[in-house]
Amino acid sequence: MSTASVPTGPTAAHPASAERAFWAIFNRAGNPMLVTNSERRYVTVNETALAFLGRTREELLAMRIDDITAPEELEGLPGTWDAFLQSGTLNGSWEIVDGNGHHLRVDYNATANVLPGRHLSIFVVTPTDKGAASTVADRAPLVVTNAPRRTGNALSPRERQVLQLLAEGLTSGQLAEALGISEETVKTHVTNAKRKLGAHTRAQAIALALRDGDLAFGS
């Protein structure tokens, strides 16, 4: 079975510098990040995702989202996916099965077309015991939102820096220490960035900033 390749050439919407920055951050991110095509097939994943899912790169690149989705989630997946592609973003809670057969509940954000025809998912793990499947009552609702690309209201340099460090896996406390600011100031920058990006969560803010080319390697 052949697997789709990751686009590497520049496009009008994604100049080469922005695309290089996307992959640089993707590869060193502390959050599990996975990229799929429009057929829900994985085309690339970062090392954090491989470790979290307990699978090799070769295994995941031969799989679709359906293959790691818990059976009780499968029925609604096609409709949810179609709505996601039309709206542009999706966030909520999702139950997956890792390479050892453990059921894991994750909070996630998905953003469509971070690169042309490529869709990014970022996992934020809910602290539950491995192997303990969540109940329906534990599930957060799926939220499908329309997040168009911004034409104004640009992020400040500090807001971009904060989002980049969050993408790389730093906690608010670590970030505050690294930048010499308080955790409250970190939270203020995150809140302002989320507002400008139209994001509901930190993961969604990171995904939208990556999509829009706001984050850059080494900034």
C-alpha positions in Angstrom: 0.0 0.0 0.0 1.5 3.3 -1.0 1.4 6.3 1.3 0.9 10.0 0.4 4.0 12.2 0.4 4.3 15.4 2.4 4.3 18.5 0.1 7.5 20.4 0.2 7.2 23.0 -2.5 6.1 26.6 -1.9 2.6 27.8 -2.8 1.0 31.2 -3.0 -0.7 30.6 0.4 2.2 28.9 2.0 5.6 30.5 1.0 8.7 28.3 1.4 9.8 30.1 4.6 6.5 29.6 6.4 6.4 26.0 5.3 9.9 25.4 6.6 9.0 27.0 9.9 5.9 24.8 10.2 7.9 21.6 9.8 10.7 22.8 12.1 8.2 23.4 14.9 6.2 20.3 14.1 9.3 18.1 14.4 10.4 19.4 17.8 7.0 20.0 19.4 6.4 18.6 22.8 2.7 17.8 21.9 1.7 14.9 19.8 1.1 16.3 16.3 -0.2 14.3 13.3 -0.9 15.3 9.7 -3.5 13.6 7.5 -4.7 14.0 4.0 -8.4 14.4 3.1 -9.0 10.7 3.1 -8.1 10.6 6.8 -4.8 8.8 6.1 -1.7 9.8 8.1 1.0 11.3 6.0 3.4 12.3 8.7 3.6 12.4 12.5 6.1 13.8 15.0 8.3 11.8 17.4 6.1 12.8 20.3 3.1 11.2 18.6 5.0 8.0 17.9 6.0 7.7 21.6 2.5 8.5 22.8 0.7 6.1 20.5 3.3 3.3 21.0 3.6 2.7 17.2 6.4 3.0 14.7 6.3 5.6 11.9 5.9 2.8 9.3 2.8 1.5 11.2 1.1 4.9 11.4 1.8 5.9 7.8 0.0 2.8 6.7 -3.1 3.7 8.8 -6.1 6.0 8.8 -7.7 7.9 11.6 -10.3 5.2 11.7 -7.6 2.6 12.6 -6.7 4.2 15.9 -10.3 5.3 16.8 -12.1 3.4 19.6 -14.9 1.2 18.2 -17.6 3.3 19.9 -16.4 6.4 18.2 -16.3 5.0 14.6 -20.0 5.4 13.7 -19.9 9.2 13.8 -16.5 9.7 12.4 -17.4 10.1 8.6 -19.9 12.8 9.3 -17.7 14.6 11.8 -14.8 14.5 9.3 -16.9 16.0 6.5 -18.1 18.8 8.8 -14.5 19.4 9.8 -13.3 19.8 6.2 -16.1 22.2 5.5 -15.7 24.4 8.6 -11.9 24.3 9.0 -11.5 23.5 12.7 -12.6 20.9 15.2 -11.9 20.5 18.9 -13.2 18.2 21.6 -12.5 14.9 23.3 -11.8 11.6 21.5 -11.1 8.0 22.5 -8.2 6.3 20.7 -6.5 2.9 21.0 -2.7 2.8 21.2 -0.3 0.2 19.9 -0.7 -1.8 23.1 -4.5 -1.9 22.9 -5.0 0.6 25.7 -7.9 3.0 25.4 -6.8 6.6 25.9 -9.0 9.7 26.2 -7.4 12.8 24.6 -8.5 16.3 24.1 -7.5 17.6 20.7 -7.7 20.3 18.1 -7.8 19.7 14.4 -7.2 22.4 11.8 -7.8 21.9 8.1 -5.4 22.9 5.4 -2.5 24.0 7.5 -0.7 23.2 4.2 -2.7 22.6 1.0 -4.6 19.3 1.4 -2.9 18.6 4.8 -4.8 18.7 8.1 -3.2 19.0 11.5 -4.3 17.4 14.8 -2.7 18.2 18.1 -3.4 16.0 21.1 -3.6 17.2 24.7 -3.7 14.1 26.9 -6.4 13.9 29.6 -4.8 12.5 32.8 -6.5 9.1 33.1 -5.1 5.7 33.7 -4.0 3.8 30.6 -6.4 1.0 29.9 -9.3 2.7 31.6 -11.9 3.5 29.0 -13.8 6.7 29.6 -17.6 6.7 29.9 -20.0 8.7 27.7 -20.5 11.1 30.6 -16.7 11.9 30.6 -16.7 13.1 27.0 -16.4 16.7 26.1 -18.7 17.8 23.2 -17.2 18.2 19.8 -17.1 21.8 18.6 -16.8 22.5 14.9 -15.9 26.1 14.2 -15.1 28.2 11.2 -11.7 29.9 11.7 -10.8 31.9 8.5 -7.3 33.1 7.9 -6.7 36.5 9.5 -6.3 39.6 7.4 -5.4 41.9 10.4 -5.0 42.0 14.1 -1.5 40.5 14.0 0.1 38.7 16.9 2.7 40.7 18.8 6.3 39.3 18.8 5.8 38.3 22.5 2.5 36.5 21.7 4.3 34.6 18.9 7.1 33.7 21.2 4.8 32.4 23.9 2.8 30.2 21.4 6.0 28.8 20.0 7.4 27.8 23.4 4.0 26.2 24.2 4.1 24.3 20.9 7.6 23.0 21.9 6.1 21.6 25.1 7.0 24.1 27.8 4.5 24.5 30.7 3.3 28.0 31.7 5.7 27.9 34.7 8.7 26.9 32.5 7.8 29.5 30.0 7.5 32.2 32.6 11.0 31.3 34.0 12.5 31.1 30.5 11.2 34.6 29.6 11.6 36.2 33.0 7.9 37.1 33.3 5.1 35.9 35.7 2.8 33.1 34.9 -0.1 35.6 35.0 1.7 37.5 32.2 2.1 34.3 30.3 -1.7 33.7 30.6 -2.4 37.2 29.4 -0.3 36.7 26.3 -2.0 33.4 25.6 -5.5 34.9 26.1 -4.7 37.8 23.8 -3.3 35.4 21.2 -6.4 33.2 21.4 -8.6 36.2 20.9 -6.7 37.4 17.9 -6.6 33.9 16.3 -10.3 33.1 17.1 -9.2 30.1 19.1 -10.9 28.4 22.0 -8.0 26.4 23.4 -4.2 26.7 23.5 -3.9 23.7 21.1 -6.2 25.4 18.7 -4.2 28.7 19.0 -1.0 26.8 18.2 -2.5 25.0 15.2 -4.0 28.2 13.8 -0.7 30.1 14.3 1.2 27.3 12.5 -1.4 27.4 9.7 -1.1 31.2 9.3 2.8 31.2 9.4 3.0 33.1 12.7 5.5 30.7 14.3 9.1 30.5 13.1 12.0 28.3 13.9 14.5 30.0 16.2 12.3 33.0 16.9 
